[in-house]
Amino acid sequence: MPLNEKQKRHLRGLLHQRKPVIIIGGAGLTENVMLELESTLAHHELIKVKINADDKAARRAIIEKICAQTKSELIQTIGHTASFYRPADEPVITLPKK
C-alpha cells in the first residue's frame, strides 16, 4: 500500500489537529504497546505516537519495527513524534487519487 506524495501531504494536513494517542516510554516497544497500536490503528487509521527514546537511532529502530509489525506506513516524524497510517477494513479517511 505505498502512498504517493499527494496522499501523504493530504494525511499530514489531517495530522495538525491530532494529538499523540500512544506514548512509548522507557520500557520501549512491549507486547502490550504493540497490541494497543494495532487496536488504535484499526479504529483511527491515522495516529500520532510519541516515542521517548534518547537517541535518533533508537527512535528510528522503534519506528521501523512499528511499521513492519503493524503493516502501517510512516507519514512523518517530527522530533519524538511519529505518525502512522493504515487503512481500516471500512476506511473513514478518503485519500486523493494517485
C-alpha positions in Angstrom: 0.0 0.0 0.0 2.7 2.6 -0.8 1.3 6.1 -0.7 2.3 8.7 -3.1 3.4 12.2 -2.1 0.0 13.8 -2.8 -1.7 11.3 -0.4 1.0 11.8 2.3 0.5 15.6 2.0 -3.2 15.1 2.5 -2.6 12.9 5.6 -0.1 15.4 7.0 -2.8 18.1 6.8 -5.2 15.9 8.8 -2.5 15.4 11.5 -2.3 19.0 12.5 -5.4 18.8 14.8 -4.4 15.4 16.3 -2.5 14.8 19.5 -0.4 11.7 20.2 -2.7 8.8 21.3 0.1 6.5 22.4 3.3 7.3 24.3 6.1 4.8 24.2 8.1 5.2 27.5 11.3 3.8 28.9 10.1 0.2 28.7 10.2 0.5 24.9 8.0 -1.3 22.4 6.4 -4.0 24.6 3.9 -6.6 23.5 1.1 -4.6 25.2 2.1 -1.4 23.4 2.0 -3.3 20.1 -1.5 -4.6 20.9 -2.6 -1.1 21.7 -1.0 0.2 18.4 -2.9 -2.5 16.4 -6.2 -1.6 18.1 -5.7 2.2 17.7 -4.7 1.9 14.0 -7.7 -0.3 13.3 -10.0 2.2 14.9 -8.5 5.6 13.9 -6.4 4.7 10.7 -4.1 7.8 11.2 -2.3 8.2 14.6 0.5 10.0 16.2 2.8 8.2 18.6 5.3 9.9 21.0 8.5 7.9 21.3 10.5 8.8 24.4 13.8 7.3 23.3 17.0 9.3 23.9 18.8 8.9 20.6 17.8 9.1 17.0 18.9 5.5 16.2 16.7 4.0 18.9 13.7 6.1 17.7 14.3 5.0 14.1 14.5 1.3 15.2 11.2 1.6 17.1 9.6 3.3 14.1 10.7 0.7 11.7 9.5 -2.1 14.0 6.1 -0.4 14.3 5.8 -0.1 10.5 6.8 -3.8 9.9 4.7 -5.3 12.7 1.5 -3.3 12.1 1.8 -3.1 8.3 1.4 0.6 8.5 3.1 3.4 6.6 5.1 6.2 8.2 3.7 9.5 7.3 6.1 11.9 9.1 8.4 12.3 12.1 8.9 15.5 14.0 11.2 15.3 17.0 9.9 12.5 19.2 6.6 12.2 17.4 5.9 9.8 14.6 2.7 9.5 12.6 1.4 6.2 11.0 -1.4 5.4 8.6 -3.1 2.1 7.9 -6.5 1.9 6.1 -9.2 0.3 8.1 -11.4 -2.6 6.8 -14.1 0.1 6.3 -12.0 3.2 5.7 -13.1 6.5 7.2 -10.3 8.7 5.6 -10.7 9.2 1.9 -7.3 9.6 0.1 -6.9 11.6 -3.1 -6.4 9.5 -6.2 -2.9 8.8 -7.4 
